[in-house]
Amino acid sequence: MGLRGRTNNFAKLSAAYYMIRFPTEKNCHALQLFGDSMIVCDWLNKRSYCWSFSLRHILDEALRLISNFDFFSCNHIYREHNTEANSLSKEGANQEQGIWLIIEKIDGVSYQYYHRPFMDIMV
């Protein structure tokens, strides 16, 4: 997702929000996330409090969605063990805000395209 001018924590929390929202809409009962931001994992697991006013509304909505799961956890993994995600996050930092790079794999073939979805949390 293009984030020009936004912070790394905004990027990580926004990505987590959408990864939580999708399975919620599909009536999943359990979700286990993995992320390379320890602070975002701690926020989502309620191990620490987010004091940033600009991030709090995203986190509050994510926590509301999490409450619908029977099981939820967010596990921290170090960036060096997640090179593909780290590379994509650097690309997103230079991309126009609100533009998403979509990578789909269909029958073993990868397709990439850019998309600008409706962003309900970018306010």
N, C-alpha and C positions, 0 to 999 in steps of 0.2 A: 504494500500500500504506500503510495506517495505521501511523504510527511514533511515536505519542505517547511522548515521553520518550527517543527515540533520536536519534543524531546524524545530520547530513547525510551524513557519510562512510558510516555504516551503511546509510542509504537508498540511496546510489549503488552501493555494493558489493553489496548484496542484489539490487538490480535487475539489475546486471551478471551476477551469479551465475545468476539465473533466465533471463536472455537467453542465457547460455552453455549452461545445462542443457538447454533445450528442443531446440536443433539437435543436441546430442549424442545425445539420445534418438531423433532422426529420422535418425541416421547421416550427418549432413553432414560433409564433409571440410574445409571452409573456412568461416571466419567473420570478418567485419569488423564491429566495433562502433563506435559513435560515442557519446561522452558528454561532458557539460559539466564533469566533475570531472577536472582534470589529474592529481591525485594518484592517483585510482583507475585511470585509464588507465596511469599509470606503474607502479603495482603489478601490474596485469594483464600489462603488457609486460615486467615484471621489470627496469624501469629504476630502481626504488627499492624499499626494504624497508618493510613495514608493521610498526611497532613496537607497535601497539595490540593487547593481548592479546584484547580483546573483538571485534576484527575479524579476527584472524589465522586463526581456524578457518574463516571464510567464504572468505577469500582462498585458503587452502590447498586447500579443496575446489574452488574455481573453477580454480586452476592445475592441479589434477589432471585436471579435465575438459578444459581447454585442451590438455593434452598429447596428447589423442586426435585433434586436428585436424592435417591436413597443413599448413594455413596459418591463422594467427590474428593479428589486430591490433586494437588499441583506439585509436581516434583522438579526440583532444580537439577539441571545437568550443565556441566561446564561447557563454555563455547568451543573449546578445542575438541570436544566430542560431538560437535554439531556444526561442522564447517559449512554445510549447504545452507542452513538457516542463517548463519552469520553472514554469508556472502549475499543472500537475498535481502537481509535487513540493511546492509550497506547500500545496496542498489536503491532500495525504497527511500532512504534518506535523501537521495538526490532527485527523486522523481517528484513530479508535480503533486501537490496535496490532493487527495481524493481519488487518484488514479491507482487502480489495482492491477498488478501483473497476475494473470490467471495461468496456471500450468495444470493442464488436464492430461491424464494418461488414459487412453482408450485403446483396448486390445494391444497393449504394449507399445503404442506410439504416443509420444509426447506432443502436445499442442500448446503453444503459448500465444496469449493475446492480452491486450490492455483493455480495461473496462473501468467505467466510472459508475459504481452503484450508488444508490441513495444512501447517504451517510447520516443516520439519525443520531449519532453521538458526537459529531464533529463540531457542534455548536460551541 
